C-alpha cells in the first residue's frame, strides 16, 4: 500500500474529537432534540453554544459528548443561557462530579445559577429579591408578629463595609406573591456552611470543588431561592428544573445510535472554527 493510501486510511480510522462527536449527535438526533428544547434554538445555535463552551472550558472535552449535549439541551428547554456564552450567570455546564461508574467516564454537570433560579420564579409570576448581608452593614434581622423574618436597615449606609466572603453574616430572601401575600426566609452563614458540607461536589481528595469554592455568595443566594420552591406557587417546569439542578440530565432515549469512528472535512471545519463569542474573547485577551 502506498504512503498516500496509508495516510488516507489512517484519516478514515481516526476517531472523532469531542466537538465532532457533538456535531454528529446533533445531526443524527435533531428531531428528538428539537422536541425537548421546544424550538428555543436551532441546531446550529445549539452546536455552536456547545463548541464555544468547550473552547472556554477545555475540561468539558474530557466529559462524554452525550452528557455535555444533554446539559445544553436542559438549558435550552428551560430558556436559560449558559454563563460561558453570555456571562449572565443563569446556568453553568461544569466538568465535575457525576462520574459514570459503570464506564468510568466523566460526565458534565448542569448547574443553575441564582439568576437562573430568579428567572424560573419570574416565569411563574413571582418576583424575589435575594440579599447578602455582611457584618459591617449594621442590618438587623427580626421576626414580625407572625414569625416572618424581616430586616431593619440603618438610616445611613456604611459605604466602607467589608463585603468580602468571610464577612458574610446571612442571606435574606423577600418575595412578593401574585395574590398580594409575602414570603420571606433567611439562612445564616453557619446554615450555608452546613449545607455546603453536605451537598457540595467533591474531588477525589474529598475536597469541595466547583462554584461553592469560587462563588460562595452566589451559591448562598441560589440555595435560599431554591429552598423557597417548596413553599411558593411555582409552575411545574420550575419544580422539574430544581430537581435536575446539579445533575447530569438523562436524555438517553433521545439519541439515536451514532457512528463515531469516522471523520470528514465538515468535522475538521467544526474543530477549527471559533464562534463570534470566542473571537470577541480572544480579541479582549
C-alpha positions as CSV (number, residue, x, y, z in Angstrom):
1,X,0.0,0.0,0.0
2,X,1.4,3.4,-1.0
3,X,2.1,6.1,1.5
4,X,-0.8,8.3,0.3
5,X,-3.2,5.4,0.6
6,X,-1.9,4.5,4.1
7,X,-2.3,8.2,5.1
8,X,-5.9,8.3,3.8
9,X,-6.8,5.0,5.6
10,X,-5.4,6.4,8.8
11,X,-7.5,9.5,8.5
12,X,-10.6,7.4,7.9
13,X,-10.0,5.4,11.0
14,X,-9.2,8.4,13.2
15,X,-11.8,8.8,16.0
16,X,-13.8,12.0,16.0
17,X,-12.8,14.6,18.6
18,X,-15.4,15.7,21.2
19,X,-16.6,18.6,19.0
20,X,-17.0,16.3,16.0
21,X,-19.0,13.8,18.1
22,X,-21.2,16.6,19.3
23,X,-21.9,17.6,15.7
24,X,-22.7,14.1,14.8
25,X,-25.1,13.7,17.8
26,X,-26.9,16.9,16.9
27,X,-27.3,15.9,13.2
28,X,-28.5,12.4,13.8
29,X,-30.9,13.2,16.7
30,X,-32.1,16.7,15.8
31,X,-35.8,15.8,15.5
32,X,-35.9,14.4,19.0
33,X,-33.7,17.1,20.4
34,X,-35.9,19.8,18.9
35,X,-38.9,18.3,20.7
36,X,-37.0,18.5,24.0
37,X,-35.9,22.1,23.7
38,X,-39.2,23.4,22.4
39,X,-37.9,25.4,19.5
40,X,-35.8,27.8,21.7
41,X,-32.7,27.2,19.5
42,X,-32.0,25.8,16.0
43,X,-29.4,23.0,15.6
44,X,-26.6,25.3,14.5
45,X,-27.1,27.6,17.5
46,X,-27.2,24.7,19.9
47,X,-24.0,23.2,18.4
48,X,-22.1,26.5,18.4
49,X,-23.1,27.1,22.1
50,X,-21.6,23.7,23.0
51,X,-18.4,24.4,21.0
52,X,-18.0,27.8,22.5
53,X,-18.2,26.5,26.0
54,X,-15.6,23.7,25.3
55,X,-13.3,26.4,23.9
56,X,-13.7,28.4,27.1
57,X,-13.7,25.4,29.4
58,X,-11.4,22.8,27.8
59,X,-12.0,20.3,30.6
60,X,-15.5,19.8,29.1
61,X,-13.8,17.9,26.3
62,X,-12.9,15.2,28.8
63,X,-16.6,14.6,29.5
64,X,-18.8,12.4,27.4
65,X,-20.3,14.2,24.4
66,X,-23.8,12.9,25.4
67,X,-23.6,14.4,28.9
68,X,-22.3,17.8,27.5
69,X,-25.1,18.0,24.9
70,X,-27.7,16.9,27.5
71,X,-26.7,19.8,29.8
72,X,-27.1,22.3,27.0
73,X,-30.4,20.8,26.0
74,X,-31.6,21.2,29.6
75,X,-30.5,24.9,29.4
76,X,-32.4,25.5,26.2
77,X,-35.5,23.7,27.4
78,X,-35.7,26.0,30.4
79,X,-34.9,29.1,28.4
80,X,-31.6,29.7,30.3
81,X,-28.3,30.8,28.8
82,X,-25.1,29.2,29.9
83,X,-22.7,31.6,31.6
84,X,-19.9,30.6,29.3
85,X,-22.0,32.0,26.4
86,X,-23.3,35.3,27.8
87,X,-21.7,35.7,31.2
88,X,-25.0,36.4,32.9
89,X,-24.7,33.5,35.4
90,X,-28.1,31.9,34.7
91,X,-26.7,28.4,34.3
92,X,-23.3,26.6,34.2
93,X,-22.1,23.5,32.4
94,X,-19.3,22.2,34.6
95,X,-16.8,19.3,34.1
96,X,-17.1,17.9,37.7
97,X,-18.9,15.2,39.6
98,X,-21.4,12.7,38.3
99,X,-18.9,10.2,37.1
100,X,-20.4,7.3,35.3
101,X,-19.2,4.4,37.5
102,X,-20.3,1.8,35.0
103,X,-17.9,3.0,32.3
104,X,-15.5,5.2,34.3
105,X,-16.3,8.1,32.0
106,X,-16.6,11.7,33.2
107,X,-19.9,13.5,32.8
108,X,-20.7,17.1,32.6
109,X,-23.0,18.6,35.2
110,X,-25.9,21.1,34.8
111,X,-25.9,23.8,37.5
112,X,-28.5,26.6,37.7
113,X,-27.1,29.9,38.9
114,X,-29.1,32.1,41.3
115,X,-30.1,34.4,38.4
116,X,-31.4,31.4,36.6
117,X,-33.4,30.5,39.7
118,X,-34.8,34.0,39.8
119,X,-35.9,33.7,36.1
120,X,-37.7,30.4,36.9
121,X,-39.6,32.2,39.6
122,X,-40.4,35.1,37.2
123,X,-41.8,32.6,34.8
124,X,-44.3,31.7,37.5
125,X,-45.2,35.4,38.0
126,X,-43.2,35.5,41.3
127,X,-40.6,38.2,41.9
128,X,-38.0,37.7,44.5
129,X,-35.0,39.7,45.8
130,X,-32.2,37.8,47.5
131,X,-29.8,39.9,49.6
132,X,-26.4,39.1,51.1
133,X,-25.9,40.8,54.4
134,X,-22.4,41.4,55.8
135,X,-21.2,42.1,59.4
136,X,-20.4,45.8,58.8
137,X,-23.8,46.5,57.1
138,X,-25.4,47.1,60.5
139,X,-28.6,45.5,59.2
140,X,-30.7,43.8,61.9
141,X,-32.7,40.6,61.4
142,X,-36.1,40.5,63.2
143,X,-39.2,38.4,63.2
144,X,-42.6,40.0,62.9
145,X,-45.8,39.1,64.8
146,X,-46.3,36.1,62.5
147,X,-42.8,34.8,62.8
148,X,-41.9,36.0,59.3
149,X,-38.3,37.3,59.1
150,X,-37.7,41.0,58.3
151,X,-34.7,43.1,58.1
152,X,-34.2,46.6,59.6
153,X,-31.8,48.8,57.7
154,X,-29.9,51.6,59.4
155,X,-30.6,55.2,58.5
156,X,-27.2,55.6,56.9
157,X,-25.5,53.1,54.6
158,X,-21.9,52.1,55.6
159,X,-20.2,52.6,52.3
160,X,-17.0,51.3,53.8
161,X,-18.5,48.0,54.8
162,X,-16.3,45.0,54.1
163,X,-18.2,42.8,51.7
164,X,-15.6,40.0,51.4
165,X,-16.9,36.5,51.6
166,X,-15.6,35.8,55.1
167,X,-17.6,38.8,56.4
168,X,-20.9,37.3,55.2
169,X,-23.5,37.2,58.0
170,X,-26.6,35.8,56.4
171,X,-28.6,35.8,53.2
172,X,-32.2,37.0,53.1
173,X,-35.0,36.4,50.6
174,X,-38.1,38.6,50.2
175,X,-40.8,37.5,47.8
176,X,-43.9,39.4,46.7
177,X,-46.6,36.8,45.8
178,X,-49.1,37.3,42.9
179,X,-52.0,37.3,45.4
180,X,-50.5,40.2,47.3
181,X,-49.0,38.0,50.0
182,X,-45.4,37.9,51.1
183,X,-42.9,35.2,51.8
184,X,-39.5,35.7,53.4
185,X,-36.7,33.5,54.6
186,X,-33.1,33.7,55.7
187,X,-30.1,31.4,56.1
188,X,-27.2,32.2,58.4
189,X,-23.6,31.7,57.3
190,X,-23.5,28.6,59.6
191,X,-26.6,27.2,57.8
192,X,-24.9,27.8,54.5
193,X,-21.6,26.2,55.5
194,X,-23.5,23.1,56.8
195,X,-25.5,22.9,53.5
196,X,-22.2,23.2,51.5
197,X,-20.6,20.5,53.6
198,X,-23.5,18.1,53.0
199,X,-24.3,18.8,49.3
200,X,-21.3,20.4,47.5
201,X,-19.4,18.3,45.0
202,X,-16.0,17.0,45.9
203,X,-12.9,15.8,44.0
204,X,-11.1,12.6,44.5
205,X,-9.3,14.0,47.5
206,X,-12.7,14.7,49.1
207,X,-12.1,18.5,48.8
208,X,-15.1,20.7,48.0
209,X,-14.9,21.9,44.4
210,X,-16.9,23.9,41.9
211,X,-19.0,27.1,42.4
212,X,-19.2,26.6,46.2
213,X,-15.5,27.4,46.2
214,X,-15.3,30.1,43.6
215,X,-18.7,31.8,44.1
216,X,-19.8,31.1,47.7
217,X,-22.1,34.2,48.0
218,X,-23.9,33.5,44.7
219,X,-24.4,29.9,45.7
220,X,-25.7,31.1,49.0
221,X,-28.3,33.2,47.2
222,X,-29.2,30.3,44.9
223,X,-29.7,28.0,47.9
224,X,-32.2,30.1,49.7
225,X,-34.1,30.7,46.4
226,X,-34.2,27.0,45.6
227,X,-35.4,26.3,49.2
228,X,-38.4,28.7,48.5
229,X,-39.6,26.5,45.7
230,X,-41.1,24.1,48.3
231,X,-43.4,26.9,49.6
232,X,-44.2,29.1,46.6
233,X,-46.7,28.5,43.8
234,X,-44.1,27.9,41.2
235,X,-45.1,26.1,37.9
236,X,-44.3,22.5,37.1
237,X,-41.4,23.4,34.9
238,X,-39.7,25.3,37.7
239,X,-40.1,22.4,40.1
240,X,-38.7,20.0,37.5
241,X,-35.8,22.3,36.9
242,X,-34.9,22.4,40.6
243,X,-35.0,18.6,40.7
244,X,-32.4,18.2,37.9
245,X,-30.1,21.0,39.2
246,X,-26.5,19.9,39.8
247,X,-27.0,16.6,38.0
248,X,-26.4,15.2,34.5
249,X,-29.8,15.3,32.7
250,X,-30.8,11.9,31.4
251,X,-31.8,12.2,27.7
252,X,-30.6,8.7,26.8
253,X,-33.9,8.0,25.0
254,X,-33.3,11.0,22.7
255,X,-30.1,10.0,21.0
256,X,-30.1,7.6,18.0
257,X,-27.1,5.2,17.6
258,X,-24.3,7.3,16.2
259,X,-21.2,6.0,14.4
260,X,-18.1,7.7,15.9
261,X,-15.2,6.0,14.1
262,X,-15.1,8.2,11.0
263,X,-14.2,11.8,10.2
264,X,-14.8,14.2,7.4
265,X,-14.0,17.7,6.2
266,X,-17.0,19.1,7.9
267,X,-15.8,17.8,11.3
268,X,-12.4,19.4,10.7
269,X,-14.1,22.7,10.0
270,X,-16.0,22.4,13.3
271,X,-12.8,21.8,15.1
272,X,-11.1,24.9,13.8
273,X,-13.9,27.4,13.7
274,X,-14.4,29.8,16.5
275,X,-17.8,31.3,17.3
276,X,-18.4,35.0,17.3
277,X,-18.2,35.0,21.1
278,X,-14.9,33.1,21.0
279,X,-13.4,35.7,18.6
280,X,-14.5,38.5,20.9
281,X,-13.0,36.8,23.9
282,X,-9.7,36.4,22.0
283,X,-9.7,40.0,20.9
284,X,-10.1,41.0,24.5
285,X,-7.2,38.9,25.7
